[in-house]
Amino acid sequence: MKIRSDIRAGDALSNCQRERDYWRGMAERMEQIAKGPGPTPNPNPNPNPNPPSPGGGWVGGVWYSDKSGWCG
């Protein structure tokens, strides 16, 4: 009976170990982020000025007028 060996058979273990180490490192990084200080709030939020025309709203600091019912 011949025994067949594959030189690359050991690669599976080293690949698994590399992947395990990667995910362990990511988990430790996430834990550090979670335990770290949270984001600081903006102390002076900019109030939105009065809208230029009735109907619409502010999106990301830009005023968009109400175009409901418009075609095109």
HTML snippet that shows the backbone in 3Dmol.js (N, CA, C, O; Angstrom):
<script src="https://3Dmol.org/build/3Dmol-min.js"></script>
<div id="view" style="width:600px;height:400px;position:relative"></div>
<script>
const pdb = `
ATOM      1  N   MET A   1       0.849  -1.172   0.000  1.00  0.00           N
ATOM      2  CA  MET A   1       0.000   0.000   0.000  1.00  0.00           C
ATOM      3  C   MET A   1       0.896   1.237   0.000  1.00  0.00           C
ATOM      4  O   MET A   1       1.814   1.357   0.811  1.00  0.00           O
ATOM      5  N   LYS A   2       0.613   2.145  -0.916  1.00  0.00           N
ATOM      6  CA  LYS A   2       1.386   3.378  -0.969  1.00  0.00           C
ATOM      7  C   LYS A   2       0.753   4.419  -0.070  1.00  0.00           C
ATOM      8  O   LYS A   2      -0.471   4.528   0.011  1.00  0.00           O
ATOM      9  N   ILE A   3       1.592   5.176   0.599  1.00  0.00           N
ATOM     10  CA  ILE A   3       1.113   6.272   1.432  1.00  0.00           C
ATOM     11  C   ILE A   3       1.365   7.559   0.665  1.00  0.00           C
ATOM     12  O   ILE A   3       2.488   7.854   0.257  1.00  0.00           O
ATOM     13  N   ARG A   4       0.333   8.288   0.487  1.00  0.00           N
ATOM     14  CA  ARG A   4       0.433   9.541  -0.254  1.00  0.00           C
ATOM     15  C   ARG A   4       0.560  10.683   0.743  1.00  0.00           C
ATOM     16  O   ARG A   4      -0.224  10.787   1.686  1.00  0.00           O
ATOM     17  N   SER A   5       1.527  11.516   0.533  1.00  0.00           N
ATOM     18  CA  SER A   5       1.684  12.665   1.425  1.00  0.00           C
ATOM     19  C   SER A   5       1.608  13.938   0.592  1.00  0.00           C
ATOM     20  O   SER A   5       1.980  13.977  -0.580  1.00  0.00           O
ATOM     21  N   ASP A   6       1.121  14.950   1.239  1.00  0.00           N
ATOM     22  CA  ASP A   6       0.996  16.239   0.580  1.00  0.00           C
ATOM     23  C   ASP A   6       1.802  17.243   1.394  1.00  0.00           C
ATOM     24  O   ASP A   6       1.515  17.481   2.567  1.00  0.00           O
ATOM     25  N   ILE A   7       2.794  17.818   0.769  1.00  0.00           N
ATOM     26  CA  ILE A   7       3.652  18.766   1.479  1.00  0.00           C
ATOM     27  C   ILE A   7       2.846  19.960   1.976  1.00  0.00           C
ATOM     28  O   ILE A   7       3.156  20.534   3.019  1.00  0.00           O
ATOM     29  N   ARG A   8       1.825  20.326   1.237  1.00  0.00           N
ATOM     30  CA  ARG A   8       1.021  21.493   1.604  1.00  0.00           C
ATOM     31  C   ARG A   8       0.005  21.190   2.689  1.00  0.00           C
ATOM     32  O   ARG A   8      -0.725  22.095   3.094  1.00  0.00           O
ATOM     33  N   ALA A   9      -0.077  19.985   3.169  1.00  0.00           N
ATOM     34  CA  ALA A   9      -1.063  19.643   4.194  1.00  0.00           C
ATOM     35  C   ALA A   9      -0.849  20.452   5.465  1.00  0.00           C
ATOM     36  O   ALA A   9      -1.821  20.757   6.156  1.00  0.00           O
ATOM     37  N   GLY A  10       0.372  20.808   5.795  1.00  0.00           N
ATOM     38  CA  GLY A  10       0.651  21.596   6.986  1.00  0.00           C
ATOM     39  C   GLY A  10       0.219  23.038   6.863  1.00  0.00           C
ATOM     40  O   GLY A  10       0.107  23.730   7.874  1.00  0.00           O
ATOM     41  N   ASP A  11      -0.029  23.514   5.650  1.00  0.00           N
ATOM     42  CA  ASP A  11      -0.457  24.895   5.432  1.00  0.00           C
ATOM     43  C   ASP A  11      -1.804  25.182   6.073  1.00  0.00           C
ATOM     44  O   ASP A  11      -2.061  26.300   6.518  1.00  0.00           O
ATOM     45  N   ALA A  12      -2.659  24.177   6.119  1.00  0.00           N
ATOM     46  CA  ALA A  12      -3.996  24.397   6.683  1.00  0.00           C
ATOM     47  C   ALA A  12      -3.893  24.839   8.134  1.00  0.00           C
ATOM     48  O   ALA A  12      -4.608  25.747   8.557  1.00  0.00           O
ATOM     49  N   LEU A  13      -3.027  24.219   8.887  1.00  0.00           N
ATOM     50  CA  LEU A  13      -2.867  24.582  10.292  1.00  0.00           C
ATOM     51  C   LEU A  13      -2.309  25.992  10.433  1.00  0.00           C
ATOM     52  O   LEU A  13      -2.802  26.778  11.242  1.00  0.00           O
ATOM     53  N   SER A  14      -1.290  26.312   9.656  1.00  0.00           N
ATOM     54  CA  SER A  14      -0.705  27.655   9.774  1.00  0.00           C
ATOM     55  C   SER A  14      -1.702  28.715   9.309  1.00  0.00           C
ATOM     56  O   SER A  14      -1.735  29.811   9.869  1.00  0.00           O
ATOM     57  N   ASN A  15      -2.507  28.414   8.303  1.00  0.00           N
ATOM     58  CA  ASN A  15      -3.541  29.363   7.864  1.00  0.00           C
ATOM     59  C   ASN A  15      -4.579  29.579   8.955  1.00  0.00           C
ATOM     60  O   ASN A  15      -5.015  30.704   9.197  1.00  0.00           O
ATOM     61  N   CYS A  16      -4.971  28.493   9.611  1.00  0.00           N
ATOM     62  CA  CYS A  16      -5.941  28.605  10.701  1.00  0.00           C
ATOM     63  C   CYS A  16      -5.368  29.428  11.852  1.00  0.00           C
ATOM     64  O   CYS A  16      -6.069  30.245  12.449  1.00  0.00           O
ATOM     65  N   GLN A  17      -4.097  29.209  12.155  1.00  0.00           N
ATOM     66  CA  GLN A  17      -3.470  29.951  13.243  1.00  0.00           C
ATOM     67  C   GLN A  17      -3.366  31.432  12.898  1.00  0.00           C
ATOM     68  O   GLN A  17      -3.600  32.286  13.754  1.00  0.00           O
ATOM     69  N   ARG A  18      -3.018  31.743  11.650  1.00  0.00           N
ATOM     70  CA  ARG A  18      -2.952  33.146  11.218  1.00  0.00           C
ATOM     71  C   ARG A  18      -4.317  33.810  11.318  1.00  0.00           C
ATOM     72  O   ARG A  18      -4.443  34.936  11.800  1.00  0.00           O
ATOM     73  N   GLU A  19      -5.334  33.096  10.856  1.00  0.00           N
ATOM     74  CA  GLU A  19      -6.694  33.638  10.913  1.00  0.00           C
ATOM     75  C   GLU A  19      -7.148  33.816  12.360  1.00  0.00           C
ATOM     76  O   GLU A  19      -7.768  34.825  12.696  1.00  0.00           O
ATOM     77  N   ARG A  20      -6.843  32.848  13.209  1.00  0.00           N
ATOM     78  CA  ARG A  20      -7.186  32.947  14.625  1.00  0.00           C
ATOM     79  C   ARG A  20      -6.512  34.159  15.262  1.00  0.00           C
ATOM     80  O   ARG A  20      -7.145  34.911  16.003  1.00  0.00           O
ATOM     81  N   ASP A  21      -5.230  34.343  14.970  1.00  0.00           N
ATOM     82  CA  ASP A  21      -4.495  35.473  15.537  1.00  0.00           C
ATOM     83  C   ASP A  21      -5.054  36.807  15.039  1.00  0.00           C
ATOM     84  O   ASP A  21      -5.124  37.779  15.791  1.00  0.00           O
ATOM     85  N   TYR A  22      -5.450  36.843  13.766  1.00  0.00           N
ATOM     86  CA  TYR A  22      -6.040  38.062  13.207  1.00  0.00           C
ATOM     87  C   TYR A  22      -7.322  38.423  13.952  1.00  0.00           C
ATOM     88  O   TYR A  22      -7.493  39.558  14.397  1.00  0.00           O
ATOM     89  N   TRP A  23      -8.222  37.446  14.085  1.00  0.00           N
ATOM     90  CA  TRP A  23      -9.507  37.727  14.741  1.00  0.00           C
ATOM     91  C   TRP A  23      -9.333  38.006  16.224  1.00  0.00           C
ATOM     92  O   TRP A  23     -10.091  38.794  16.790  1.00  0.00           O
ATOM     93  N   ARG A  24      -8.357  37.382  16.866  1.00  0.00           N
ATOM     94  CA  ARG A  24      -8.080  37.677  18.268  1.00  0.00           C
ATOM     95  C   ARG A  24      -7.614  39.129  18.403  1.00  0.00           C
ATOM     96  O   ARG A  24      -8.040  39.844  19.310  1.00  0.00           O
ATOM     97  N   GLY A  25      -6.739  39.555  17.494  1.00  0.00           N
ATOM     98  CA  GLY A  25      -6.274  40.938  17.504  1.00  0.00           C
ATOM     99  C   GLY A  25      -7.414  41.921  17.269  1.00  0.00           C
ATOM    100  O   GLY A  25      -7.475  42.969  17.913  1.00  0.00           O
ATOM    101  N   MET A  26      -8.317  41.587  16.350  1.00  0.00           N
ATOM    102  CA  MET A  26      -9.463  42.464  16.081  1.00  0.00           C
ATOM    103  C   MET A  26     -10.368  42.553  17.303  1.00  0.00           C
ATOM    104  O   MET A  26     -10.872  43.628  17.625  1.00  0.00           O
ATOM    105  N   ALA A  27     -10.577  41.430  17.984  1.00  0.00           N
ATOM    106  CA  ALA A  27     -11.421  41.427  19.180  1.00  0.00           C
ATOM    107  C   ALA A  27     -10.790  42.287  20.277  1.00  0.00           C
ATOM    108  O   ALA A  27     -11.490  43.034  20.960  1.00  0.00           O
ATOM    109  N   GLU A  28      -9.479  42.183  20.443  1.00  0.00           N
ATOM    110  CA  GLU A  28      -8.802  42.996  21.455  1.00  0.00           C
ATOM    111  C   GLU A  28      -8.888  44.480  21.101  1.00  0.00           C
ATOM    112  O   GLU A  28      -9.068  45.323  21.980  1.00  0.00           O
ATOM    113  N   ARG A  29      -8.759  44.793  19.819  1.00  0.00           N
ATOM    114  CA  ARG A  29      -8.859  46.197  19.371  1.00  0.00           C
ATOM    115  C   ARG A  29     -10.256  46.750  19.641  1.00  0.00           C
ATOM    116  O   ARG A  29     -10.399  47.873  20.125  1.00  0.00           O
ATOM    117  N   MET A  30     -11.274  45.970  19.332  1.00  0.00           N
ATOM    118  CA  MET A  30     -12.651  46.411  19.575  1.00  0.00           C
ATOM    119  C   MET A  30     -12.897  46.607  21.064  1.00  0.00           C
ATOM    120  O   MET A  30     -13.608  47.528  21.466  1.00  0.00           O
ATOM    121  N   GLU A  31     -12.313  45.745  21.876  1.00  0.00           N
ATOM    122  CA  GLU A  31     -12.477  45.868  23.325  1.00  0.00           C
ATOM    123  C   GLU A  31     -11.830  47.164  23.821  1.00  0.00           C
ATOM    124  O   GLU A  31     -12.390  47.848  24.678  1.00  0.00           O
ATOM    125  N   GLN A  32     -10.657  47.501  23.287  1.00  0.00           N
ATOM    126  CA  GLN A  32      -9.991  48.748  23.662  1.00  0.00           C
ATOM    127  C   GLN A  32     -10.835  49.956  23.257  1.00  0.00           C
ATOM    128  O   GLN A  32     -10.953  50.922  24.011  1.00  0.00           O
ATOM    129  N   ILE A  33     -11.417  49.892  22.067  1.00  0.00           N
ATOM    130  CA  ILE A  33     -12.267  50.992  21.600  1.00  0.00           C
ATOM    131  C   ILE A  33     -13.493  51.125  22.492  1.00  0.00           C
ATOM    132  O   ILE A  33     -13.891  52.234  22.849  1.00  0.00           O
ATOM    133  N   ALA A  34     -14.097  49.980  22.856  1.00  0.00           N
ATOM    134  CA  ALA A  34     -15.305  50.005  23.683  1.00  0.00           C
ATOM    135  C   ALA A  34     -15.014  50.541  25.082  1.00  0.00           C
ATOM    136  O   ALA A  34     -15.858  51.213  25.675  1.00  0.00           O
ATOM    137  N   LYS A  35     -13.838  50.252  25.608  1.00  0.00           N
ATOM    138  CA  LYS A  35     -13.493  50.698  26.956  1.00  0.00           C
ATOM    139  C   LYS A  35     -12.945  52.124  26.965  1.00  0.00           C
ATOM    140  O   LYS A  35     -12.844  52.742  28.024  1.00  0.00           O
ATOM    141  N   GLY A  36     -12.593  52.644  25.801  1.00  0.00           N
ATOM    142  CA  GLY A  36     -12.008  53.978  25.706  1.00  0.00           C
ATOM    143  C   GLY A  36     -13.057  55.063  25.882  1.00  0.00           C
ATOM    144  O   GLY A  36     -14.248  54.780  26.011  1.00  0.00           O
ATOM    145  N   PRO A  37     -12.595  56.311  25.884  1.00  0.00           N
ATOM    146  CA  PRO A  37     -13.546  57.418  26.036  1.00  0.00           C
ATOM    147  C   PRO A  37     -14.446  57.523  24.799  1.00  0.00           C
ATOM    148  O   PRO A  37     -14.017  57.262  23.675  1.00  0.00           O
ATOM    149  N   GLY A  38     -15.677  57.904  25.031  1.00  0.00           N
ATOM    150  CA  GLY A  38     -16.633  58.042  23.943  1.00  0.00           C
ATOM    151  C   GLY A  38     -16.397  59.328  23.171  1.00  0.00           C
ATOM    152  O   GLY A  38     -15.550  60.137  23.547  1.00  0.00           O
ATOM    153  N   PRO A  39     -17.137  59.515  22.104  1.00  0.00           N
ATOM    154  CA  PRO A  39     -16.980  60.741  21.332  1.00  0.00           C
ATOM    155  C   PRO A  39     -17.429  61.951  22.140  1.00  0.00           C
ATOM    156  O   PRO A  39     -18.361  61.860  22.940  1.00  0.00           O
ATOM    157  N   THR A  40     -16.774  63.066  21.931  1.00  0.00           N
ATOM    158  CA  THR A  40     -17.150  64.281  22.646  1.00  0.00           C
ATOM    159  C   THR A  40     -18.214  65.024  21.846  1.00  0.00           C
ATOM    160  O   THR A  40     -18.082  65.180  20.632  1.00  0.00           O
ATOM    161  N   PRO A  41     -19.256  65.477  22.511  1.00  0.00           N
ATOM    162  CA  PRO A  41     -20.311  66.193  21.784  1.00  0.00           C
ATOM    163  C   PRO A  41     -19.821  67.569  21.346  1.00  0.00           C
ATOM    164  O   PRO A  41     -18.928  68.153  21.961  1.00  0.00           O
ATOM    165  N   ASN A  42     -20.412  68.064  20.292  1.00  0.00           N
ATOM    166  CA  ASN A  42     -20.077  69.389  19.786  1.00  0.00           C
ATOM    167  C   ASN A  42     -20.650  70.418  20.755  1.00  0.00           C
ATOM    168  O   ASN A  42     -21.868  70.487  20.921  1.00  0.00           O
ATOM    169  N   PRO A  43     -19.793  71.229  21.406  1.00  0.00           N
ATOM    170  CA  PRO A  43     -20.307  72.153  22.420  1.00  0.00           C
ATOM    171  C   PRO A  43     -21.152  73.294  21.838  1.00  0.00           C
ATOM    172  O   PRO A  43     -22.021  73.829  22.527  1.00  0.00           O
ATOM    173  N   ASN A  44     -20.910  73.661  20.608  1.00  0.00           N
ATOM    174  CA  ASN A  44     -21.660  74.762  19.987  1.00  0.00           C
ATOM    175  C   ASN A  44     -22.339  74.295  18.708  1.00  0.00           C
ATOM    176  O   ASN A  44     -21.871  74.604  17.612  1.00  0.00           O
ATOM    177  N   PRO A  45     -23.426  73.561  18.832  1.00  0.00           N
ATOM    178  CA  PRO A  45     -24.083  73.134  17.598  1.00  0.00           C
ATOM    179  C   PRO A  45     -24.634  74.346  16.864  1.00  0.00           C
ATOM    180  O   PRO A  45     -25.215  75.249  17.465  1.00  0.00           O
ATOM    181  N   ASN A  46     -24.441  74.343  15.570  1.00  0.00           N
ATOM    182  CA  ASN A  46     -24.926  75.461  14.762  1.00  0.00           C
ATOM    183  C   ASN A  46     -26.431  75.330  14.552  1.00  0.00           C
ATOM    184  O   ASN A  46     -26.889  74.353  13.958  1.00  0.00           O
ATOM    185  N   PRO A  47     -27.195  76.291  15.027  1.00  0.00           N
ATOM    186  CA  PRO A  47     -28.638  76.217  14.789  1.00  0.00           C
ATOM    187  C   PRO A  47     -28.929  76.498  13.324  1.00  0.00           C
ATOM    188  O   PRO A  47     -28.248  77.295  12.678  1.00  0.00           O
ATOM    189  N   ASN A  48     -29.948  75.831  12.817  1.00  0.00           N
ATOM    190  CA  ASN A  48     -30.343  76.070  11.426  1.00  0.00           C
ATOM    191  C   ASN A  48     -31.017  77.433  11.324  1.00  0.00           C
ATOM    192  O   ASN A  48     -31.894  77.753  12.127  1.00  0.00           O
ATOM    193  N   PRO A  49     -30.617  78.230  10.352  1.00  0.00           N
ATOM    194  CA  PRO A  49     -31.300  79.514  10.172  1.00  0.00           C
ATOM    195  C   PRO A  49     -32.723  79.298   9.669  1.00  0.00           C
ATOM    196  O   PRO A  49     -33.106  78.182   9.319  1.00  0.00           O
ATOM    197  N   ASN A  50     -33.481  80.353   9.639  1.00  0.00           N
ATOM    198  CA  ASN A  50     -34.857  80.240   9.150  1.00  0.00           C
ATOM    199  C   ASN A  50     -34.847  79.758   7.704  1.00  0.00           C
ATOM    200  O   ASN A  50     -33.987  80.165   6.922  1.00  0.00           O
ATOM    201  N   PRO A  51     -35.784  78.905   7.346  1.00  0.00           N
ATOM    202  CA  PRO A  51     -35.812  78.394   5.974  1.00  0.00           C
ATOM    203  C   PRO A  51     -36.084  79.520   4.976  1.00  0.00           C
ATOM    204  O   PRO A  51     -36.818  80.461   5.280  1.00  0.00           O
ATOM    205  N   PRO A  52     -35.491  79.420   3.787  1.00  0.00           N
ATOM    206  CA  PRO A  52     -35.691  80.457   2.789  1.00  0.00           C
ATOM    207  C   PRO A  52     -37.122  80.531   2.254  1.00  0.00           C
ATOM    208  O   PRO A  52     -37.567  81.600   1.836  1.00  0.00           O
ATOM    209  N   SER A  53     -37.833  79.433   2.263  1.00  0.00           N
ATOM    210  CA  SER A  53     -39.219  79.444   1.787  1.00  0.00           C
ATOM    211  C   SER A  53     -40.009  78.414   2.586  1.00  0.00           C
ATOM    212  O   SER A  53     -39.429  77.464   3.113  1.00  0.00           O
ATOM    213  N   PRO A  54     -41.313  78.589   2.680  1.00  0.00           N
ATOM    214  CA  PRO A  54     -42.095  77.605   3.427  1.00  0.00           C
ATOM    215  C   PRO A  54     -42.114  76.260   2.698  1.00  0.00           C
ATOM    216  O   PRO A  54     -42.107  76.205   1.469  1.00  0.00           O
ATOM    217  N   GLY A  55     -42.139  75.205   3.462  1.00  0.00           N
ATOM    218  CA  GLY A  55     -42.193  73.860   2.883  1.00  0.00           C
ATOM    219  C   GLY A  55     -40.815  73.357   2.512  1.00  0.00           C
ATOM    220  O   GLY A  55     -40.159  73.939   1.649  1.00  0.00           O
ATOM    221  N   GLY A  56     -40.371  72.310   3.132  1.00  0.00           N
ATOM    222  CA  GLY A  56     -39.061  71.740   2.858  1.00  0.00           C
ATOM    223  C   GLY A  56     -38.356  71.408   4.153  1.00  0.00           C
ATOM    224  O   GLY A  56     -38.981  71.336   5.211  1.00  0.00           O
ATOM    225  N   GLY A  57     -37.061  71.207   4.069  1.00  0.00           N
ATOM    226  CA  GLY A  57     -36.328  70.889   5.286  1.00  0.00           C
ATOM    227  C   GLY A  57     -34.835  70.906   5.067  1.00  0.00           C
ATOM    228  O   GLY A  57     -34.344  70.946   3.939  1.00  0.00           O
ATOM    229  N   TRP A  58     -34.130  70.873   6.176  1.00  0.00           N
ATOM    230  CA  TRP A  58     -32.671  70.880   6.168  1.00  0.00           C
ATOM    231  C   TRP A  58     -32.154  69.452   6.107  1.00  0.00           C
ATOM    232  O   TRP A  58     -32.640  68.583   6.831  1.00  0.00           O
ATOM    233  N   VAL A  59     -31.181  69.207   5.257  1.00  0.00           N
ATOM    234  CA  VAL A  59     -30.514  67.911   5.177  1.00  0.00           C
ATOM    235  C   VAL A  59     -29.021  68.185   5.097  1.00  0.00           C
ATOM    236  O   VAL A  59     -28.528  68.729   4.108  1.00  0.00           O
ATOM    237  N   GLY A  60     -28.306  67.800   6.151  1.00  0.00           N
ATOM    238  CA  GLY A  60     -26.860  68.005   6.165  1.00  0.00           C
ATOM    239  C   GLY A  60     -26.461  69.454   6.020  1.00  0.00           C
ATOM    240  O   GLY A  60     -25.432  69.750   5.412  1.00  0.00           O
ATOM    241  N   GLY A  61     -27.254  70.370   6.565  1.00  0.00           N
ATOM    242  CA  GLY A  61     -26.937  71.791   6.505  1.00  0.00           C
ATOM    243  C   GLY A  61     -27.356  72.454   5.206  1.00  0.00           C
ATOM    244  O   GLY A  61     -27.034  73.621   4.986  1.00  0.00           O
ATOM    245  N   VAL A  62     -28.059  71.748   4.347  1.00  0.00           N
ATOM    246  CA  VAL A  62     -28.534  72.304   3.072  1.00  0.00           C
ATOM    247  C   VAL A  62     -30.051  72.304   3.078  1.00  0.00           C
ATOM    248  O   VAL A  62     -30.675  71.310   3.451  1.00  0.00           O
ATOM    249  N   TRP A  63     -30.656  73.431   2.660  1.00  0.00           N
ATOM    250  CA  TRP A  63     -32.109  73.536   2.614  1.00  0.00           C
ATOM    251  C   TRP A  63     -32.623  72.964   1.301  1.00  0.00           C
ATOM    252  O   TRP A  63     -32.153  73.334   0.225  1.00  0.00           O
ATOM    253  N   TYR A  64     -33.593  72.057   1.398  1.00  0.00           N
ATOM    254  CA  TYR A  64     -34.257  71.487   0.223  1.00  0.00           C
ATOM    255  C   TYR A  64     -35.719  71.866   0.297  1.00  0.00           C
ATOM    256  O   TYR A  64     -36.400  71.571   1.280  1.00  0.00           O
ATOM    257  N   SER A  65     -36.202  72.526  -0.749  1.00  0.00           N
ATOM    258  CA  SER A  65     -37.605  72.939  -0.744  1.00  0.00           C
ATOM    259  C   SER A  65     -38.492  71.736  -1.003  1.00  0.00           C
ATOM    260  O   SER A  65     -38.058  70.731  -1.565  1.00  0.00           O
ATOM    261  N   ASP A  66     -39.726  71.856  -0.587  1.00  0.00           N
ATOM    262  CA  ASP A  66     -40.705  70.793  -0.754  1.00  0.00           C
ATOM    263  C   ASP A  66     -41.123  70.719  -2.215  1.00  0.00           C
ATOM    264  O   ASP A  66     -41.673  71.676  -2.761  1.00  0.00           O
ATOM    265  N   LYS A  67     -40.860  69.587  -2.840  1.00  0.00           N
ATOM    266  CA  LYS A  67     -41.222  69.424  -4.249  1.00  0.00           C
ATOM    267  C   LYS A  67     -42.246  68.307  -4.420  1.00  0.00           C
ATOM    268  O   LYS A  67     -42.335  67.683  -5.478  1.00  0.00           O
ATOM    269  N   SER A  68     -43.018  68.065  -3.361  1.00  0.00           N
ATOM    270  CA  SER A  68     -44.025  67.020  -3.475  1.00  0.00           C
ATOM    271  C   SER A  68     -45.080  67.457  -4.490  1.00  0.00           C
ATOM    272  O   SER A  68     -45.469  68.625  -4.516  1.00  0.00           O
ATOM    273  N   GLY A  69     -45.532  66.554  -5.300  1.00  0.00           N
ATOM    274  CA  GLY A  69     -46.532  66.848  -6.311  1.00  0.00           C
ATOM    275  C   GLY A  69     -45.938  67.334  -7.631  1.00  0.00           C
ATOM    276  O   GLY A  69     -46.669  67.525  -8.602  1.00  0.00           O
ATOM    277  N   TRP A  70     -44.633  67.534  -7.678  1.00  0.00           N
ATOM    278  CA  TRP A  70     -43.984  67.960  -8.922  1.00  0.00           C
ATOM    279  C   TRP A  70     -43.737  66.759  -9.797  1.00  0.00           C
ATOM    280  O   TRP A  70     -43.426  65.682  -9.289  1.00  0.00           O
ATOM    281  N   CYS A  71     -43.861  66.909 -11.064  1.00  0.00           N
ATOM    282  CA  CYS A  71     -43.513  65.842 -12.029  1.00  0.00           C
ATOM    283  C   CYS A  71     -42.266  66.311 -12.779  1.00  0.00           C
ATOM    284  O   CYS A  71     -42.208  67.427 -13.296  1.00  0.00           O
ATOM    285  N   GLY A  72     -41.296  65.444 -12.820  1.00  0.00           N
ATOM    286  CA  GLY A  72     -40.100  65.791 -13.606  1.00  0.00           C
ATOM    287  C   GLY A  72     -38.989  66.026 -12.772  1.00  0.00           C
ATOM    288  O   GLY A  72     -37.901  66.329 -13.263  1.00  0.00           O
TER     289      GLY A  72
END
`;
const viewer = $3Dmol.createViewer("view");
viewer.addModel(pdb, "pdb");
viewer.setStyle({}, {cartoon: {color: "spectrum"}});
viewer.zoomTo();
viewer.render();
</script>
